[in-house]
Amino acid sequence: MEYTVKMIGGKAVYIVDEHHQALMPWAIERRKITRPFVLLTFDYHTDTRPAFLHYAYSAYGQDERNAAILRREMSSAAAYGDDDSLAETVNKLRNDEHIDYAIEAGIIKKVFVFSFEGNTTWSVQERQYWEDESPQGVMKRMKLPPPLPPYTYEEPENGIFIINTGGSVIKSANRILESGFLMDKFAAAATMAAGSGINCLTECPFVLDIDLDYFTTAKSIQPDDASFFYNLVKKAQFITIAKEPDFVIRHRLENDLDSDYLLDELLRHIGQAMS
């Protein structure tokens, strides 16, 4: 399995080319502890597709029934104890299917995705307001505005919470590592976490996972105040970084941005956090 590991101030930092390859470092570290990790992941995409979706499609095409059966069979055998079998599994995954597999295998238990894509997970109050398609629900929405905080949350069936970071334009993309911005997003995540039994999101054993396509401008990797991010670095059990050079180019908002530059800058920040 292709990955590089660097020890920075005593912190293990695993670097992979494609995001699903982070599954191997996650498994290696999972074997060292008695319970699954919480995953905090920063990514342009949500990467929450079901495991083996592409593999099953390549095997059965439009035969959705048999494709679904194959996918369920492969997911039911999910495990993390053996490097050789896990490497074979990773080769059958795409770079947006690894989170689902990691949950099935018991590597991670709850996931908080900070992403430009996907809608923020609805609270109980928002879901009740928007999902009621009855005549009474429609009338309610005509008479009453959407609910406002404070919200309460229930854990999604798949264990994945999404926090949209709204970084599709330069102004918002530039602030994604700024402490004030992260504090606001983590306040929302903490409320979600409380609904699934986590009292303090950054005090439980967590993986800090970063896809470099999350950084779409040079400023986004050069915050004025990175103290909150540095605290995440210090508290993480370990860190995984996916280079994803093609997606960096696809989503960048500045033409001279590439994964090599972003990796160097991110490692510099980790070094400063751990110094």
N, C-alpha and C positions, 0 to 999 in steps of 0.2 A: 504494500500500500504506500502510495506516494504522500508523504508529509514530512515536514521539517519541524523540529522542536528546538526552541531556544529557551534557556533559563535566564530570565531577566530579573535581577534582584530577588532570586529565589522563587519567582513565579514561572510556571511552565506556560509557554506560548507556542501553540501548535499552528503551523501555517500549511494550508492546502491550496491547490489550484481551483478545484470545483467544490461547491459548498457541501454536497453530499459526502465528500471524502472526509469531512469532519467527524463523521460517524465513528471512524476507527479511534481517534483520540478520545472521543466521548466514552467509548467502550473501555478503553485502557484505563481511564481514570475512574470509571464506574466500578471496576473490579476492586478498587482500593477502599471503597466505603460500603456501608451496609444498607444504604437506602438510595433511591434515585435522586438525581439532581433536579433543581429548578433551572430552566433555561431562560436567560435573558438574551435575546438576539436582536441585532440592529441590521436591517436589510432593506434594500429598495423594494424587494418582493416579500410576500408573506411566507412563501415556501411551505405551504400547508396542504399540498396535494396528497392523496392517499399513496402509500407505498406501493411500488410495482405497477402503478397505473400505466406507464408507458410500456413496460415489459409485457404486461398482459395484452395490451392493444397490439403490440408487434407480433404476439403469438396467435391472437384470435381475430384481430381486425374488428369488423362490425358485429361479431358474435359477442354481444355484451354479456349474455348469460355465462358462457364458459370463461370469458375474461374475468368476470367477477368471482367465479369459483376459484380460478387460479390465484387471483389476488388474495382472496381470503385464506387459501391454503398456505401461501407463502408467508403471509402476515402472521398466521397462527403459529408458525414455527420460529417466530422472531426470538433471537437470543443474542448475547454479547460475549459469551465466554471463550470463544475460540477464534483466534486471529485468521486462520485460513478460511473457515466458513464465512466469517464476517467480511473478509476481503471479496469473496465470491458474491456475497449479497450486495455489497456496495457497487459492484460492477453491474448489477441488475437494477440499480436505482438511478433516477435522474436527480439533478441538482435542486429540485423542489419537493422531493419525497422523503428526505431523511428524517425530518422531525416526526412524521407519522410513524415511521419505523422505530425510532428511538423510544417513543411512547409505548408502542406495542411490546418492545423488547424489555421494558423496565429500566432503561438507561436514564430517562428523564420522566418526571411525573406531571409537571405543570410548565407551561410555556407562556412567556410574555414577549410578543413580537412587536417591536417598534419599527414601523414600516411606512413607506410612502404609499404603498398600495393597500387595498382592503379598507373596510370601514371599521371604526372603533367598535369593539364589542358593546352591544347594547346592555344597559342596566335592566333590572326587572321592570322599573317604571317606564322606560322607553319602549321595551318590548310590548308591554301591555297596551301602551298608547298606540303604537304603530301597527302591530300585528292583528289587531281586532278588526276583521273585515265585515263584521255583522253590521246591520243598519244602525244599531246603537253605537257601535264603534266609530262609524263614519260621522254620525251626528256629533259625537263627542269631540272629534277632531275639528269639526266646523265651529264648535262653540268655545273650545278650550285650547290654549297654546300648548306646545310640547312641554313635558315636565322638565323642571330645572333641578340641579343638585340641591341637597345631597342625594346620591343614588345608592342603591344596594345592588349587589350582583350575585348571580348563581354561577357556579362553574360550568362552562360549556361542556357538552357531551364529549368532545375530543380533547378537553383539557387545555385548549389553546385560547389565550386572550390576545386580542389585537389592539394596539394603540397606534392610531394613525398619526404620523408626525408632519403631514402636510407640507412636504418639501419639494413640490414639483416646480417651484419657481425659485429664482436665485435668492430673493430676500429671505424666504423661509428655509431654503436649503443651507444657507450660510450659518444658521444658528443651531444646528442639530447637536453640537457638542457643548454649547454654551450652558453654563450651570443653571441659569434661570429657566431656560427652556426645558432642560432635563428634569429639574425639580418639579415643574408643572406636569410633565408627562408621567413622572414617577408617582406623583400624588394620585393621579388617575389610576395608575397600575396598582398602587397600594390599596386603594378601595376595592379594586377587583380581587386582589389577593386575599383580602380579609374575608371575602365571600367564599373562598375555597379553603379557609382554615390557616392561612399564612398571616401571622401577626405583624411581621416585619420582613418585607421582601428582600432587603439587602443583608439580613442577618442569618438567613437559611443558606445551606450549601448550594451555590449557584455557579453555573457556567456563564461566562461573558463571551458571547459569540458575535463576531462582526464580519459582515460581508462588505468588501471594499466598494461595491457598487452603491452603497449607502451614501458615499461621499461624492457629490456631483459638482462641487466647486472647490477651488483651492482654499477658500476661506472656511469651508465646512470642516476641514481638517486642521485649521489654525484658529481655534477659538480664543477669544480674549480672556475668558475665565473657564478653565477646564477642571476646576477643583472638584466638582461633583463627579465628573467622569473619572478623575484620578482616584476618587474614593471607591468607585465601582471596581477599578483595576485592582486596588489593594485588597478588597474584600472577596473578589472572585476566587473560587477554588483553583481555576485555571482559565486560560483564554484560548479561543480558537479564532483564526482569521482565514477567511476564504478570499483568495485574490480575484477570481472571476474577471480576468482582464477583458474579455469580450463584452461583458455586461457593463463594466466600468466605461468602456468606450461608447456603448449604446446609450447609456443614460446620462453621461456627463453633460454639463451645461457650459463647459469651457473646453475648447478643443485641445489644449495642451495637457490635459489631465490624463494620467494613466495609472495602472495598478502598482507599478514599481515605485513611483513617487509617493502614492498613498500609503503603501506598505512601509516605506522608510519613515514617513512622518508619524504613522501610527505607532511603530516600534519606538520612535523617539519619545512619544508621549508616555508610553508604557514604562520606558526607562526612567523618565522624570517622576512618574507616579511612584515607582518602586525605589527611588533613590533616598 
